Amino acid sequence: MADTIPELVGMLPDGLSELPQDVAEELQREIQRNEEAVRLLKQKQLEAQEAKQ
């Protein structure tokens, strides 16, 4: 999922700068939420692996 976001931003003419300000801000917040979700998921996976050992 996290790999998709930079691809989508890269498909925009000049990244977020071409979007209306409110849309760009909401997209940036969504990107941050997704990055945090990925970080937490990786942390949980690491904790699960450590618990098995």
Secondary structure as UniProt FT lines:
FT   TURN            2..3
FT   HELIX           4..11
FT   TURN            13..14
FT   HELIX           15..18
FT   HELIX           21..52
//
